[in-house]
Amino acid sequence: MESFIQLRKGRTPRQVHRDLDGLKDDEMGRSGFTGRTAHLYRRNDPTAYRVEGDLRPLDAQTGDLEPGDLRDPEGGPMLLFSNEDCRISLSRRRAAAPFYERNIDGDELWFVHRGRGHFETEFGRLPYRPGDYVYLPKSTTYRQVPEDDGHMLVIEATEEFRVPPAGVLGRHFPYDSSLVTVPEAEAFEEPVLEEYEVRLRHAGGRTSLFYPHHPLDAEGWKGDNFPFTFNIEDYDVITSESVHLPPTVHLFMQATGVYVMHFLPRPVESVRGAERMPWYHRNVDYDEVAFYHGGSVFGVDMPAGLISHAPQGVHHGVPERARERSRRRHDVDTRVEWKVISIDSRRRLTPSEVLLAAAQVEVPAEAQA
């Protein structure tokens, strides 16, 4: 149920996310940031807590993790998180696989943190570079051929990935779909083998198909179901001078139960009193995963390669010391240069055992300060 009635009780700022006067801005919203919302203005930092139990926020440096494809061409990505709607994995492939792959459970969206190369697909050759999203539709046969050490986040969705509705900005914003890279048809002939293995990626087991001919032998194709790449450098960031916009403004692709967004370089809010940092929140209906691609915030470097998980209903947010610094530097800093990939999931995500073993215990904000 949604209501047009907005109530106000007790001591509150006049305008949302503005002029807090020492209070801590805590948002409790339904349906991510698009449903009914309560803004609670607290005396204390709501992230200053100690956790016991399973639902604790976690951070892990993916550069320290070694998926199976890092050292063994026969290996595959490392599972990081999963639920019924999606799986999030890490790939660090540095050598071409001696087999081909086909995901028969769902679509794949790869984000290239580091590395160059190309995917051989039934539709043709698809080059990739840092900052690219690589979209591979369900059941596409492909093989990754790296030119150097790769570092990629793999997001699998059970239901079809699709672009969000155009909305009032029109279908060319925040990104122009004509800037996607689509493969040209190519029938591959190399390598020449007696038999070609296509591994079917699916939950609950392992299946391989063996062909006496090259599986990527299509000489042409037509239609509207195809792989592509899109680079974050071509994304038009939507901004506001007076309020920090919610993450859903920066939505890139979505599937049932999973949303992929990003925070990219932009001018900061310039109106005095506007909060420049994301407010404290507990995202009632969604788990949040953030992957740090790089950049900086107000002169502080982002921890490139770090992945973090905030379970739904659990408070999280930037430490108070960083918020205070952003206020002090209002007349100094004019931009944020962050590059963060964000994944929201409707069902609760389960971290893998290997990720839990590598995860850092989150330190309360008051201890960090």
Rosetta blueprint (number, residue, H / E / L):
1 M L
2 E L
3 S L
4 F L
5 I L
6 Q L
7 L L
8 R L
9 K L
10 G L
11 R L
12 T L
13 P L
14 R L
15 Q L
16 V L
17 H L
18 R E
19 D L
20 L L
21 D L
22 G L
23 L L
24 K E
25 D E
26 D E
27 E E
28 M E
29 G E
30 R L
31 S L
32 G L
33 F L
34 T L
35 G L
36 R L
37 T E
38 A E
39 H E
40 L E
41 Y E
42 R E
43 R L
44 N L
45 D L
46 P L
47 T L
48 A L
49 Y L
50 R L
51 V L
52 E L
53 G L
54 D L
55 L L
56 R L
57 P L
58 L E
59 D E
60 A E
61 Q E
62 T H
63 G H
64 D H
65 L L
66 E L
67 P L
68 G H
69 D H
70 L H
71 R H
72 D L
73 P L
74 E L
75 G L
76 G L
77 P L
78 M E
79 L E
80 L E
81 F E
82 S E
83 N L
84 E L
85 D L
86 C E
87 R E
88 I E
89 S E
90 L E
91 S E
92 R L
93 R L
94 R L
95 A L
96 A L
97 A L
98 P L
99 F L
100 Y E
101 E E
102 R E
103 N E
104 I L
105 D L
106 G L
107 D E
108 E E
109 L E
110 W E
111 F E
112 V E
113 H E
114 R E
115 G L
116 R L
117 G E
118 H E
119 F E
120 E E
121 T E
122 E L
123 F L
124 G E
125 R E
126 L E
127 P E
128 Y E
129 R L
130 P L
131 G L
132 D E
133 Y E
134 V E
135 Y E
136 L E
137 P L
138 K L
139 S L
140 T L
141 T E
142 Y E
143 R E
144 Q E
145 V E
146 P E
147 E L
148 D L
149 D L
150 G L
151 H E
152 M E
153 L E
154 V E
155 I E
156 E E
157 A E
158 T L
159 E L
160 E L
161 F L
162 R E
163 V L
164 P L
165 P L
166 A L
167 G H
168 V H
169 L H
170 G L
171 R L
172 H L
173 F L
174 P L
175 Y L
176 D L
177 S H
178 S H
179 L H
180 V L
181 T E
182 V L
183 P L
184 E L
185 A L
186 E L
187 A L
188 F L
189 E L
190 E L
191 P L
192 V L
193 L L
194 E L
195 E L
196 Y E
197 E E
198 V E
199 R E
200 L E
201 R E
202 H L
203 A L
204 G L
205 G L
206 R L
207 T E
208 S E
209 L E
210 F E
211 Y E
212 P L
213 H L
214 H L
215 P L
216 L L
217 D L
218 A L
219 E L
220 G L
221 W L
222 K L
223 G L
224 D L
225 N L
226 F L
227 P L
228 F E
229 T E
230 F E
231 N E
232 I H
233 E H
234 D H
235 Y L
236 D L
237 V L
238 I L
239 T L
240 S L
241 E L
242 S L
243 V L
244 H L
245 L L
246 P L
247 P H
248 T H
249 V H
250 H H
251 L E
252 F E
253 M E
254 Q E
255 A E
256 T L
257 G L
258 V E
259 Y E
260 V E
261 M E
262 H E
263 F E
264 L L
265 P L
266 R E
267 P E
268 V L
269 E L
270 S L
271 V L
272 R L
273 G L
274 A E
275 E L
276 R L
277 M L
278 P L
279 W L
280 Y E
281 H E
282 R L
283 N L
284 V L
285 D L
286 Y L
287 D E
288 E E
289 V E
290 A E
291 F E
292 Y E
293 H E
294 G E
295 G L
296 S E
297 V E
298 F L
299 G L
300 V E
301 D E
302 M L
303 P L
304 A L
305 G L
306 L E
307 I E
308 S E
309 H E
310 A E
311 P L
312 Q L
313 G L
314 V L
315 H L
316 H E
317 G L
318 V L
319 P L
320 E H
321 R H
322 A H
323 R H
324 E H
325 R H
326 S H
327 R H
328 R H
329 R L
330 H L
331 D L
332 V L
333 D L
334 T L
335 R E
336 V E
337 E L
338 W L
339 K E
340 V E
341 I E
342 S E
343 I E
344 D E
345 S E
346 R L
347 R L
348 R L
349 L L
350 T E
351 P E
352 S L
353 E H
354 V H
355 L H
356 L H
357 A H
358 A H
359 A L
360 Q E
361 V E
362 E L
363 V L
364 P L
365 A H
366 E H
367 A H
368 Q H
369 A L
